[in-house]
Structures are given as C-alpha cells and as structure tokens.
Amino acid sequence: MTQLPGLLDTEAIRKDFPLLDRVVHDGKKIVYLDNAATSQKPRQVLDALNAYYEQSNANVHRGVHVLAEEATALYEGARDKVAAFINAPSRDEVIFTKNASESLNLVANMLGWADEPYRVDAETEIVITEMEHHSNIVPWQLLSQRTGAKLKWFGITDEGRLDLSDIDEVITEKTKIVSFTLVSNIMGTVNPVEAIIRRAQEVGALVCIDASQAAPHMILDVQALQADFVAFTGHKMVGPTGIGVLWGRQELLEDLPPFLGGGEMIETVSMSSSTYAPAPHKFEAGTPPIAQAVGLGAAVDYLTAIGMDKIAAHEHAITEYAIKRLKEVEGLRIIGPTTAEDRGATISFTLGDIHPHDVGQVLDELGIAVRVGHHCARPVCLRYGIPATTRASFYLYSTPAEVDALVEGLEHVRNFFG
C-alpha cells in the first residue's frame, strides 16, 4: 500500500469514528468516499450530543433554572467556538441556521425586503456562477422572479475553472450581490476569491460566499476573505445534521430586516407592531437547534485540535494520489481540474458509457460508498454534456488504501460491464 507523507495519523483518527469500522454486504469493511455529501462523526461529537440530552436538556435564553442556564451557556459557547474558528471580528456576527441552504435563503430574502442601499429590485442585477450548488442558484432565481432583478452568471472553462474573461461585463454598476462557491461541490475547484471580490467592491456590490465545501477542509478566515456574508453547514465538518452558520458583517446585520418572525427574535411586541432584538438573535426565530449547536461546537474543538492546516495538507496529498491513480483507469474522464492545484478533495468522473448509477451500485456491492447523480449542481452536467457523474470525496480520515480500493473497484466495474 502506498504511504503518504506523515501529515496526519489517520490510523489514530479513524479510531474516533465508529462508523468507519462498519462492515456491509457479507463482511466487507466500508470504504466511505462520500464526504462532500456528509462527513462521519467522531466519538467526541456523539458524546457531546448525548451529554447535552442526558444532563442539560432545556430551552435557551428563557429560563432561570439550572438546566436552562446550562443549555444557554452551551449554546452560546458553541457560537464563541465558531466565531473563533472562522476568525469573526464579533461573536454577534455568527447566526445559527439549520443548514447552508437556509443561510443562503436568509441572505436572499433579506436583500429582497431591505431598504436602500441594499434592496434588490428590477433596476439591479444578481451575479452567480454556473458551478453553484442548487442552494446557491434557486434562492437567487426566486429573488429575481420576485423582484424583477436580472440574474447573470460566470461560465465554466473546459478545464473546470470559472471563466472570468468578461468579469467587467458580468459585474457592473447595477450589480447588488455576487454570490459564489469557494469550493465546487461537484468538481472540487477552488475559486479565485480575490479577483471576484475586488471587482464587486469596485462597483459597490455585496459578496456572499458558499463555504460549505471549504469550512471542513481548510482554514476559513472571514476577515481575510473580505466578503460580506459567508455560509456553511455543520454536517460536512464532522458535526451533526440540522445546524448551519451564516456569518455576516455586523453593520449589515444591524441594517437588514429579519427573515423569520417569532419568539426570541423580538425586542417588544404589541398587537400593532414589533421591534427586533439585535443580531444574531434577530435572525434566530423560535427554539434554535440547541443540541446541534453543541455538537457543532464539539466538532470545531475536534478539528481545531488536529489543525486545519494539517487537514488541508493531508487532503491535498490524498487528492494528488487519487488523480494519479484514477488516470490509470481506462475510459475514465475527470470532470473538472485534472491536477491537485487549486482544488479540493472532491473528484467527479465518468467511466466510458457506463451510467454513473450503475457504477455506484457495483461499487456499493464491494463496500465502496461514492455519490452518483448531478450532485445538486445540474448546470455543470449540462455544461459538459453528461447526464451525471460518479463522485469520490475525501476527508481527514481518508487513506491511500481507500483510493486503491476505489481504483480496483472501478476496474471491476469495467469488467462487469464488459
């Protein structure tokens, strides 16, 4: 088995993840290569969830009894941990949502309801890209349909990079918001943030970044990014499902209207009108995802203890090795960048004329879990004239042996289909 440089002790790390010991299909040990969809959870996160429910379960911000105070401290403590993890200037800029989709919808709706100078209307433009997850396409389509704003986008090159050759024509004085993914969930492309944000700032447009495929895998510094909003989700970064994050610049959160109304987000309520609590509570209506936030806090602790720089380096090495091995498979075509430079640990591919669903099913019989379909990024498939892809995605616990198993599995698929 090929060994990578000793960046991470994957053998020790894998012992923290109970599911990685699971066997399927008559004793085959699971080879989990679907991390772009969701990551597995370490024992430390599972223990934090259990401890909350067993010892401190109560609603937050409302009670004065000991359980309510403990729950509130755990919930707000998780906010502190996330703020430090992304280098937010203030903890009050961290809003908990249920996932990245809700975070992005929150931004789109705020801008549709906002007063000037932030309002998106029929005289303005919205800019996205062709490589977005549907969660960063559909909310802007809905906003465009509702307001009459013009929706524009950057295309993709044959190599799987954003085509910024017409950046001055796409981002114009009419642009109010530019929203794009930091790392593509289907191709793994790491996008040129600085060039896009520089042009957006020249015309006074706001910038929203979908960091769902970045936060689990690399250092995420919202101050260095210089965006106005950054969205990501917990379940892809060894945290539980049901918890997402929206970071926003504090002055924007103060000026923009809330997305949802209800308990906790109010300051005062009468039968004729209401006033709202300051951010972040203005955007957290109702009982929040308390246990999930506690679990996300534990996930942040886990990743921080290992080191995001070490995780990024490990994944780069794994991706470089995987690309090399996959190129050995006859008839395999990588969709997106074909080198490990400026790309994340996600590789989508086709295998001759074998449908990805068939590829995935045969691999599953071997105990290898990959993703098949359009990965909620159908415009990318349309761009390359394919119905779907097979996607293998890696994480901090991925090993060269798993890459080798994938390649051997793909050879078995080729032989199976003749």
Buried (B, 14 or more C-beta within 10 A) or exposed (E): EEEBEEBBEBEEBBBBBEEBEEEBEEEBEBBBBBBBBBBBBBEBBBEBBEBBEEEBEBBBBEEEEEEBBBBBEBBBEBBBBBBEBBBBEEBBBBBBBBBBBBBBBBBBBBBBBBEEEBBBBEEBBBBBBBBBBBBBBBBBBBBBEEBEBBBBBBBBEEEBBBBBEEBEEBBBEBBBBBBBBBBBBBBBBBBBBEEBBEBBBEBEBBBBBBBBBBBBBBBBBBEEBBBBBBBBBBBBBBBBBBBBBBBBBBEBBEBBBBBBEEEBBBEEEEEEEEEBBEBBBBBBBEEBBBBBBBBBBBBBBBBEEBBBEEBBBBBBBBBBBBBBBBEEBEEBBBBBBBEBEEBBBBBBBBBEEBBBEBBBEBBBBBBBBBBBBBBBBBBBBEBBEBEBBBBBBBBBBBBBEBBBBBBBBBEBBBEEBE
